[in-house]
Amino acid sequence: MLRTKPACFPEWQGSLHQKTYTLDIQAFRPSLSVFITRFITNMKSEAHDLSTLAEKRTKVKIATGLLKNISWEYTLPALAIFSLLISCIIISTKKHYWNDELFSYYMTSEPSFAKMLAAFHDKLNNTPILYFFLGWNWDKLFGSSEISLRLFSSLGICAALLVTWISLRKIYGFCPTSIGVFLIFCTSQIILTQNAEARMYGLFLILNALAFLLYTNFYKDQSPSTLLLILNSVIHAAIIHTHLFGGFYSGAILFSLLISDRIFKLFRPKLYLSIILSWSSLILYIPTFLIQADAGKPRTYIFEPNFLDLADVYNLTAPSFIRRPILLVFLFVMAYLFCLHIYRRSAKFRISKTEIPSLVLGIVFFIIPFFIWIISLTIKPIFLDRYLIPSALGWTIIVTFISAKMSSVLSSNIPENKNLKFRNTILRIFAYILIFSLITIIIAYPISEAIKYEQERIPGSSDMTSDILQKYSNLPRVVTYSHSFLERIYYSSERNKFFYILDWKSATDKYSGSFGPQEYKHMEAWKRNFPNIFKNVVKSDDFLKHHDRFLVLDTHNYLCKCPPNHKGLRNVDVDFYLDCPQWVETRLLNNRLYKVTFLNNKNWFSVLLVEKHNSNSSQAPLK
């Protein structure tokens, strides 16, 4: 039985079963007002909840729309990445490892991490540790095939493309960003070459792209958190531990920060210090660097560059960063857009505040090759195009900026006059067709180039003509080029027949080329660290002591002499001036104990037959 007094009926008496009660109206009035107040409050709360729900639904719709736009926009970067990956795979099925890639392969494929580290500390790769550390782990997960190790590089380049696209998309429109990023990443000769090579340049590029992403964020959040500063320091440390040029590009980013902060009247010592402190990690690498650098004494393989080499890097005489046919198409599209500006009288090109930081960095990265060219002329030759691959970011920023200014005409208002409106609409549609066609051509370019790439022969399969090979098939073969020797002992089924001769006198001969001494030290280090693989790398005296009859695969003109003070890095110069082995001239031609017979040079090599004869006979040098 309920005996509790209801709050709104203070004079209630009896039970529910009795159904009799008295009601005090005076007592009821305040309770009624409370009830009405509560009712109104509840109604307001429900109305507020409904409005909040409506706002939430609106926000969800907006977010859904943004996600749809974002997912659509990412279609083009995804296609560009797909094109680069497919290009890497296609080329890898046609292209064998060459000298530099084998330097990566033997390091990363070594089962023992300790042995890999020991080889790293020797006179082999004059490169910091990060690539080999990551590559060694990649190798253990995905194997050592050409496709596997090259995909490691390609994924780095693809990631750099995406990160750069995201960074610039925050500043510029969709079309300008896509044109700028894809034009460089999908047509640059330097990038497309490294996209299908097992070297550190893909890693080098993505780390610089990540540093650029943070750089742009520092101008959205001018007081970065401690976590972001630590991340910035880690990325810059990774840059300098990937390539020796990392210091130049990390320093360039710091320099760009200082310039941009000066423009915006900012002073952020913690940010600058986060980069400077990252450089201190190089102290750990200095002992190894000194050992590695000794391989370049008394001569290094990099020539002193000339003006043509600088022109090559700046795309004037070679397609280093933009392929010429596509560059012409790009210039045509930009010229058309510029004409639209003139026709619409809207050619007012302004630089917004959001564009300044990225543009400053782009210009600094663009100038770095010239700075290194000056160093190579005045201090030490270090100028090589692939070392400058992060400058692709500078090209990308500048091209994107130009594209944005030219394509701004497409977002301007159309005149209300019907005739002018129709005409402007047609012109705008044609502009979009041109832009879409340009982007399509650019994205398809890596795959089209990969399809054209010719299938390479297996190294060692065409060194000699069939008649010579048949007649002298059992003889050992001395290969005077170290890079050719490396390729043959990796690919040839007759790898045990190939020998490389260590002879310091001929390596340091003034006519042996700039690479001679370094080549000797490299091969000596390979022998020291991987004796089972490089068992046929032998001293000259030891080889001659055990072999009286053998073949020598020498340069096409085996009497070739490299000029001591050559300048210029053009490929034709490298072929004839980089490496002119002098072992035959130094140890055999003037040695009465040996008879040297020229067989032919129909293929890549001059094939020489060397026979030891009695000391009483004489042999005049071949001419």
Buried (B, 14 or more C-beta within 10 A) or exposed (E): EEEEEEEBBBEBEEEEEEEEEEEEEEEBEEBEEEEEEEEEEEEEEEEEEEEEEEEEEEEEEEEEEEEEEEEEBBEBBEBBBBBBBBBBBBBBEBBBBBBBBBBBBBBBBBEEEEEBBEBBBBBBBBBBBBBBBBBBEBBEEEEBBBBBBBBBBBBBBBBBBBBBBBBBBEBBBBBBBBBBBBBBBBBBBBBBBBBBBBBBBBBBBBBBBBBBBBBBBBBEEEEBEEEBBEBBBBBBBBBBBBBBBBBBBBBBBBEBBBBBBEEEEBEBEEBBEBBBBBBEBBEEBEEBBEBBEEBBEEBBBBBBBBEBBBEBBBBEBBBBBBBEEBBEBBEEBBEBBBBBBEEBEBBEEEEEEBBBBBBBBBBBBBEBBEEBBEBBBEEEBBBBBBBBBBBBBBBBBBBBBBBBBBBBBBEBEBEEEEEEEEBBEEBBEEBEEBBEEBBEBBBBBBBEBBEEBEEEEEBBEBBBBEEBBEEBEEBBBBBBBBBBBBBBBBBBEEBEBBBBBBBBEBBBBEBBBBBBBBBBBBBBBBBBBBEEBBEBBBBBEEBBEEBEBBBBBBBEEBBBBBBEEBBBBBEEBBEBBBBBBBBBBBBBBEBEBBBBEEBEBEBBBBBBBBBBBEEEEEBEEBE
